[in-house]
Amino acid sequence: MFTVREAAVVVRELREDRGWNQSVLAEKAVVSRSFVADVEAGKATVEAGKLFDLFQALGFEVALRSLSSEEVRW
């Protein structure tokens, strides 16, 4: 299971790989800088839709993969 704490590490790593600060990522994802900070802190109550916006701004999309069949659904 992918947790917010695991997402926090990925978001921070991708952001830093691009040389962006939290404000740049927030602007590109159309979210607040404080939301980016909450995600990177692993805050469990972050809004999933906005988390997906961060990944999209970083050049990634989220898909669902079946644990039993490996089928990927968009």
DSSP file (Angstrom, degrees, kcal/mol; ACC not computed):
  #  RESIDUE AA STRUCTURE BP1 BP2  ACC     N-H-->O    O-->H-N    N-H-->O    O-->H-N    TCO  KAPPA ALPHA  PHI   PSI    X-CA   Y-CA   Z-CA
    1    1 A M              0   0    0      0, 0.0     2,-0.6     0, 0.0     0, 0.0   0.000 360.0 360.0 360.0 135.7    0.0    0.0    0.0
    2    2 A F        -     0   0    0      4,-0.0     2,-0.2     3,-0.0     3,-0.0  -0.790 360.0-163.6 -89.9 119.2    1.3    3.5   -0.9
    3    3 A T     >  -     0   0    0     -2,-0.6     4,-2.4     1,-0.1     5,-0.2  -0.541  33.6-109.9-101.9 167.3    1.0    5.8    2.0
    4    4 A V  H  > S+     0   0    0      1,-0.2     4,-2.5     2,-0.2    38,-0.2   0.867 120.0  57.1 -62.3 -35.8    1.2    9.6    2.3
    5    5 A R  H  > S+     0   0    0      2,-0.2     4,-1.4    37,-0.2    -1,-0.2   0.896 108.4  45.9 -63.1 -38.8    4.6    9.3    4.0
    6    6 A E  H  > S+     0   0    0      1,-0.2     4,-1.8     2,-0.2    -2,-0.2   0.895 111.7  51.7 -69.4 -39.3    5.9    7.3    1.0
    7    7 A A  H  X S+     0   0    0     -4,-2.4     4,-3.1     1,-0.2     5,-0.3   0.876 103.7  60.1 -61.8 -36.8    4.3    9.9   -1.4
    8    8 A A  H  X S+     0   0    0     -4,-2.5     4,-2.3     1,-0.2     5,-0.2   0.914 105.4  46.7 -57.1 -45.6    6.1   12.6    0.6
    9    9 A V  H  X S+     0   0    0     -4,-1.4     4,-2.4     2,-0.2    -1,-0.2   0.914 114.4  47.2 -64.1 -43.7    9.5   11.1   -0.1
   10   10 A V  H  X S+     0   0    0     -4,-1.8     4,-2.8     2,-0.2     5,-0.3   0.930 112.2  48.8 -66.2 -46.5    8.7   10.8   -3.8
   11   11 A V  H  X S+     0   0    0     -4,-3.1     4,-2.6     1,-0.2     5,-0.2   0.944 113.9  46.0 -59.5 -48.7    7.3   14.3   -4.2
   12   12 A R  H  X S+     0   0    0     -4,-2.3     4,-2.8    -5,-0.3     5,-0.2   0.924 113.8  49.0 -60.8 -44.7   10.3   15.9   -2.5
   13   13 A E  H  X S+     0   0    0     -4,-2.4     4,-2.4    -5,-0.2    -2,-0.2   0.933 113.7  45.0 -62.3 -47.3   12.8   13.8   -4.5
   14   14 A L  H  X S+     0   0    0     -4,-2.8     4,-1.3     2,-0.2    -1,-0.2   0.902 114.1  50.3 -63.7 -40.7   11.1   14.6   -7.8
   15   15 A R  H  <>S+     0   0    0     -4,-2.6     5,-2.1    -5,-0.3     3,-0.4   0.940 113.2  44.8 -62.8 -47.4   10.8   18.3   -6.9
   16   16 A E  H ><5S+     0   0    0     -4,-2.8     3,-1.2     1,-0.2    -2,-0.2   0.865 106.4  60.3 -66.8 -36.0   14.5   18.5   -5.9
   17   17 A D  H 3<5S+     0   0    0     -4,-2.4    -1,-0.2     1,-0.3    -2,-0.2   0.836 107.5  47.2 -58.4 -32.0   15.6   16.6   -9.0
   18   18 A R  T 3<5S-     0   0    0     -4,-1.3    -1,-0.3    -3,-0.4    -2,-0.2   0.520 114.7-119.0 -87.2  -6.0   14.0   19.4  -11.1
   19   19 A G  T < 5 +     0   0    0     -3,-1.2     2,-0.3    -4,-0.4    -3,-0.2   0.724  65.6 143.5  75.4  21.3   15.7   22.1   -9.0
   20   20 A W      < -     0   0    0     -5,-2.1    -1,-0.3    -6,-0.2     2,-0.2  -0.662  43.1-141.8 -93.4 147.4   12.3   23.5   -7.9
   21   21 A N     >  -     0   0    0     -2,-0.3     4,-2.0    -3,-0.1     3,-0.3  -0.497  39.2 -94.3 -92.2 176.1   11.5   24.9   -4.5
   22   22 A Q  H  > S+     0   0    0      1,-0.2     4,-2.5     2,-0.2     5,-0.2   0.855 124.5  56.0 -61.0 -35.3    8.1   24.3   -2.9
   23   23 A S  H  > S+     0   0    0      2,-0.2     4,-2.3     1,-0.2    -1,-0.2   0.891 106.0  50.1 -65.6 -39.7    6.7   27.5   -4.3
   24   24 A V  H  > S+     0   0    0     -3,-0.3     4,-2.4     2,-0.2    -2,-0.2   0.940 112.7  46.5 -64.2 -47.0    7.5   26.6   -7.9
   25   25 A L  H  X S+     0   0    0     -4,-2.0     4,-2.2     1,-0.2    -2,-0.2   0.923 111.5  52.2 -60.8 -43.7    5.9   23.2   -7.6
   26   26 A A  H  X>S+     0   0    0     -4,-2.5     5,-2.3     1,-0.2     4,-0.9   0.910 110.0  48.6 -59.1 -43.2    2.8   24.8   -5.9
   27   27 A E  H ><5S+     0   0    0     -4,-2.3     3,-0.5     1,-0.2    -1,-0.2   0.928 112.2  47.8 -63.5 -45.2    2.5   27.3   -8.8
   28   28 A K  H 3<5S+     0   0    0     -4,-2.4    -1,-0.2     1,-0.2    -2,-0.2   0.832 118.1  41.3 -65.9 -32.2    2.8   24.5  -11.4
   29   29 A A  H 3<5S-     0   0    0     -4,-2.2    -1,-0.2    -5,-0.2    -2,-0.2   0.501 108.3-124.4 -92.4  -5.9    0.2   22.3   -9.6
   30   30 A V  T <<5S+     0   0    0     -4,-0.9     2,-0.3    -3,-0.5    -3,-0.2   0.940  72.1 116.2  57.1  51.2   -2.1   25.3   -8.8
   31   31 A V  S   <S-     0   0    0     -5,-2.3    -1,-0.2    -6,-0.1    -2,-0.1  -0.841  71.8 -86.5-132.7 172.0   -2.0   24.5   -5.1
   32   32 A S     >  -     0   0    0     -2,-0.3     4,-1.6     1,-0.1     3,-0.2  -0.452  28.5-123.2 -79.7 156.0   -0.7   26.4   -2.1
   33   33 A R  H  > S+     0   0    0      1,-0.2     4,-2.3     2,-0.2     5,-0.2   0.860 114.5  58.7 -63.8 -34.5    2.9   26.2   -1.0
   34   34 A S  H  > S+     0   0    0      1,-0.2     4,-2.3     2,-0.2    -1,-0.2   0.838 101.5  54.6 -65.6 -30.9    1.6   25.1    2.4
   35   35 A F  H  > S+     0   0    0     -3,-0.2     4,-2.6     2,-0.2    -1,-0.2   0.933 107.8  49.1 -65.2 -44.4   -0.1   22.2    0.8
   36   36 A V  H  X S+     0   0    0     -4,-1.6     4,-2.7     1,-0.2    -2,-0.2   0.920 111.4  50.1 -59.2 -43.1    3.2   21.1   -0.8
   37   37 A A  H  X S+     0   0    0     -4,-2.3     4,-1.4     1,-0.2    -1,-0.2   0.903 109.4  51.0 -62.4 -41.2    4.8   21.5    2.7
   38   38 A D  H  <>S+     0   0    0     -4,-2.3     5,-2.5     2,-0.2     4,-0.4   0.913 111.4  47.8 -63.0 -42.2    2.1   19.3    4.2
   39   39 A V  H ><5S+     0   0    0     -4,-2.6     3,-1.8     1,-0.2    -2,-0.2   0.950 111.9  48.9 -62.2 -48.5    2.6   16.6    1.6
   40   40 A E  H 3<5S+     0   0    0     -4,-2.7    -1,-0.2     1,-0.3    -2,-0.2   0.725 108.1  55.2 -67.3 -19.9    6.3   16.6    2.1
   41   41 A A  T 3<5S-     0   0    0     -4,-1.4    -1,-0.3    -5,-0.2    -2,-0.2   0.509 115.9-117.4 -86.4  -5.3    5.8   16.4    5.8
   42   42 A G  T < 5 -     0   0    0     -3,-1.8   -37,-0.2    -4,-0.4     2,-0.2   0.733  44.5-179.9  77.8  22.5    3.7   13.3    5.3
   43   43 A K    > < -     0   0    0     -5,-2.5     3,-1.1    -6,-0.2    -1,-0.2  -0.413  22.2-146.4 -61.0 123.5    0.6   14.8    6.8
   44   44 A A  T 3  S+     0   0    0      1,-0.3    -1,-0.2    -2,-0.2   -40,-0.1   0.610  88.1  63.6 -71.8 -13.3   -2.1   12.1    6.5
   45   45 A T  T 3   +     0   0    0     -7,-0.1    -1,-0.3     2,-0.1    -2,-0.1   0.202  68.9 132.3-100.7  17.4   -5.0   14.4    5.9
   46   46 A V    <   -     0   0    0     -3,-1.1     2,-0.4    -8,-0.1   -42,-0.0  -0.382  66.9-102.5 -68.8 148.1   -3.9   15.9    2.5
   47   47 A E     >  -     0   0    0      1,-0.1     4,-1.9    -2,-0.1     3,-0.3  -0.565  23.5-143.5 -74.6 126.2   -6.5   15.9   -0.2
   48   48 A A  H  > S+     0   0    0     -2,-0.4     4,-2.4     1,-0.2     5,-0.2   0.883  97.3  55.7 -59.4 -42.7   -5.9   13.1   -2.7
   49   49 A G  H  > S+     0   0    0      1,-0.2     4,-1.6     2,-0.2    -1,-0.2   0.889 109.3  46.7 -59.7 -40.1   -7.0   15.1   -5.7
   50   50 A K  H  > S+     0   0    0     -3,-0.3     4,-1.8     2,-0.2    -1,-0.2   0.848 108.5  55.8 -71.0 -33.6   -4.4   17.8   -5.0
   51   51 A L  H  X S+     0   0    0     -4,-1.9     4,-2.0     1,-0.2    -2,-0.2   0.919 106.8  50.2 -62.5 -42.4   -1.7   15.1   -4.4
   52   52 A F  H  X S+     0   0    0     -4,-2.4     4,-2.4     1,-0.2    -1,-0.2   0.870 105.7  57.4 -62.1 -36.3   -2.5   13.8   -7.9
   53   53 A D  H  X S+     0   0    0     -4,-1.6     4,-2.4     2,-0.2    -1,-0.2   0.884 104.7  51.9 -60.8 -38.4   -2.1   17.4   -9.2
   54   54 A L  H  X S+     0   0    0     -4,-1.8     4,-1.6     2,-0.2    -2,-0.2   0.945 109.9  47.8 -63.2 -47.4    1.4   17.5   -7.7
   55   55 A F  H  <>S+     0   0    0     -4,-2.0     5,-2.9     1,-0.2    -2,-0.2   0.905 111.8  50.6 -60.9 -40.6    2.4   14.3   -9.4
   56   56 A Q  H ><5S+     0   0    0     -4,-2.4     3,-1.6     1,-0.2    -1,-0.2   0.914 108.2  51.7 -64.1 -42.1    1.0   15.6  -12.7
   57   57 A A  H 3<5S+     0   0    0     -4,-2.4    -1,-0.2     1,-0.3    -2,-0.2   0.801 108.2  53.6 -62.9 -28.0    2.9   18.9  -12.4
   58   58 A L  T 3<5S-     0   0    0     -4,-1.6    -1,-0.3     2,-0.2    -2,-0.2   0.428 128.3-100.0 -86.3  -0.2    6.0   16.7  -11.8
   59   59 A G  T < 5S+     0   0    0     -3,-1.6     2,-0.3     1,-0.3    -3,-0.2   0.685  86.8 109.3  93.2  19.6    5.3   14.8  -15.1
   60   60 A F      < -     0   0    0     -5,-2.9     2,-0.3    -6,-0.2    -1,-0.3  -0.893  48.7-154.3-125.6 155.4    3.7   11.7  -13.6
   61   61 A E        -     0   0    0     -2,-0.3     2,-0.5    -3,-0.1    -8,-0.0  -0.928  19.2-124.5-125.0 156.2    0.2   10.3  -13.6
   62   62 A V        +     0   0    0     -2,-0.3     2,-0.3    12,-0.1   -10,-0.0  -0.852  29.3 180.0-102.8 131.5   -1.4    7.9  -11.1
   63   63 A A        -     0   0    0     -2,-0.5     2,-0.5     2,-0.0    11,-0.2  -0.882  27.3-119.1-124.7 158.4   -2.9    4.6  -12.3
   64   64 A L  E     -A   73   0A   0      9,-2.7     9,-3.5    -2,-0.3     2,-0.5  -0.854  26.5-167.2 -98.4 131.6   -4.6    1.8  -10.4
   65   65 A R  E     -A   72   0A   0     -2,-0.5     7,-0.2     7,-0.2     2,-0.2  -0.978  23.1-121.6-121.6 128.6   -3.0   -1.6  -10.7
   66   66 A S     >  -     0   0    0      5,-3.2     4,-1.5    -2,-0.5    -2,-0.0  -0.465  12.3-148.3 -66.0 130.9   -4.8   -4.8   -9.6
   67   67 A L  T  4 S+     0   0    0     -2,-0.2    -1,-0.2     1,-0.2     0, 0.0   0.801  96.0  41.2 -70.0 -28.1   -2.8   -6.6   -6.9
   68   68 A S  T  4 S+     0   0    0      1,-0.1    -1,-0.2     3,-0.1    -2,-0.0   0.881 130.7  19.4 -89.4 -39.7   -4.0   -9.9   -8.1
   69   69 A S  T  4 S-     0   0    0      2,-0.1    -2,-0.2     0, 0.0     3,-0.1   0.548  89.4-127.9-109.6  -8.2   -3.9   -9.7  -11.9
   70   70 A E     <  +     0   0    0     -4,-1.5    -3,-0.1     1,-0.2     2,-0.1   0.514  53.5 157.0  70.2   5.8   -1.5   -6.7  -12.4
   71   71 A E        -     0   0    0     -6,-0.1    -5,-3.2     1,-0.1     2,-0.5  -0.388  34.5-141.7 -61.8 137.1   -4.2   -5.1  -14.7
   72   72 A V  E     -A   65   0A   0     -7,-0.2     2,-0.4    -3,-0.1    -7,-0.2  -0.900  17.1-171.4-105.9 129.7   -3.7   -1.4  -14.9
   73   73 A R  E      A   64   0A   0     -9,-3.5    -9,-2.7    -2,-0.5    -2,-0.0  -0.956 360.0 360.0-119.8 139.8   -6.7    0.9  -15.0
   74   74 A W              0   0    0     -2,-0.4    -1,-0.1   -11,-0.2   -12,-0.1   0.393 360.0 360.0 -96.3 360.0   -6.6    4.6  -15.7
